[in-house]
Amino acid sequence: MRYADQALLSGCSGGGLAAILRYDEFRNLFPGSTKVKCLSDAGLFLDKFYFSSKHKVKHLGAFKFDFQSIVEFQSVKNNLPRLCTNHLLSRQTNKPFFI
């Protein structure tokens, strides 16, 4: 891996969430000059808007969830950067965040 120019960590569904949570660990396997990217395909259902086939914005109300419950259920808090968990999880436990 020390000779890689580029690296991509990807996953879909549960693997997408794993890619997000393990990115820093993966990044540290490469020299600083290597371009490392993470592609999470459907790792989480976000509480955001999406476009339907008619290109109208609809709300994903059926998929609202408490992000804190995912963190607790999957026991991943120790894998998240303390800067994020100390700052965000104490204030907005129902909002996902990206690092």
C-alpha positions in Angstrom: 0.0 0.0 0.0 2.9 2.3 0.4 3.2 2.7 -3.3 -0.4 3.5 -4.0 -1.2 6.9 -5.7 -5.0 6.5 -5.0 -7.2 4.4 -2.8 -11.0 4.0 -2.5 -12.8 2.6 0.5 -16.4 1.8 -0.5 -19.4 -0.1 0.8 -23.2 -0.2 0.4 -25.9 -0.6 2.9 -24.3 -1.7 6.2 -21.0 -1.7 4.4 -21.5 2.0 3.6 -21.9 2.7 7.3 -18.7 0.6 8.0 -16.8 2.6 5.3 -17.7 5.9 7.0 -16.8 4.6 10.5 -13.5 3.0 9.4 -12.3 5.6 7.0 -9.7 7.2 9.3 -8.2 3.7 10.1 -8.1 3.0 6.3 -6.5 6.4 5.6 -3.7 5.7 8.0 -2.6 2.7 6.0 -1.3 5.0 3.2 1.4 7.7 3.0 0.2 11.3 3.2 0.8 11.7 -0.6 -1.9 9.1 -1.4 -5.3 10.4 -2.4 -7.8 8.4 -0.3 -11.5 8.6 -0.7 -14.6 7.1 0.9 -17.7 6.1 -1.0 -20.7 5.3 1.1 -23.5 4.0 -1.0 -26.8 3.9 1.0 -25.0 3.6 4.4 -27.7 5.6 6.2 -31.3 6.8 5.5 -30.9 10.6 5.9 -33.5 12.9 7.2 -33.3 15.0 4.0 -35.2 15.7 0.8 -35.0 13.5 -2.3 -36.3 13.7 -5.9 -39.1 11.4 -7.0 -39.5 10.2 -10.6 -41.5 13.4 -11.3 -38.6 15.5 -10.0 -40.7 17.0 -7.2 -39.1 17.3 -3.8 -40.7 15.0 -1.2 -39.8 14.4 2.4 -38.6 11.0 3.6 -40.8 11.2 6.7 -41.2 7.5 6.9 -37.4 7.1 7.3 -36.9 9.6 10.2 -34.8 8.0 12.9 -32.8 8.8 15.9 -29.1 8.7 14.9 -28.2 8.3 18.6 -30.0 5.0 18.6 -27.9 3.7 15.7 -24.7 4.8 17.5 -25.9 2.9 20.6 -27.3 -0.1 18.9 -24.1 -0.7 16.8 -21.8 0.2 19.7 -19.8 2.6 17.4 -19.4 5.6 19.7 -15.7 4.7 20.4 -15.0 4.6 16.7 -16.3 8.2 16.1 -13.9 11.1 16.6 -14.3 12.6 20.1 -14.4 16.1 18.7 -17.6 15.2 16.9 -19.2 13.1 19.6 -18.5 15.6 22.4 -19.8 18.5 20.4 -22.7 17.1 18.4 -24.1 14.0 20.2 -24.8 16.0 23.3 -26.8 18.6 21.4 -28.5 16.9 18.5 -28.8 13.2 19.0 -31.3 12.8 16.3 -29.2 14.3 13.5 -26.5 12.3 11.5 -23.2 14.0 11.1 -20.3 13.4 8.7 -16.6 13.5 9.4 
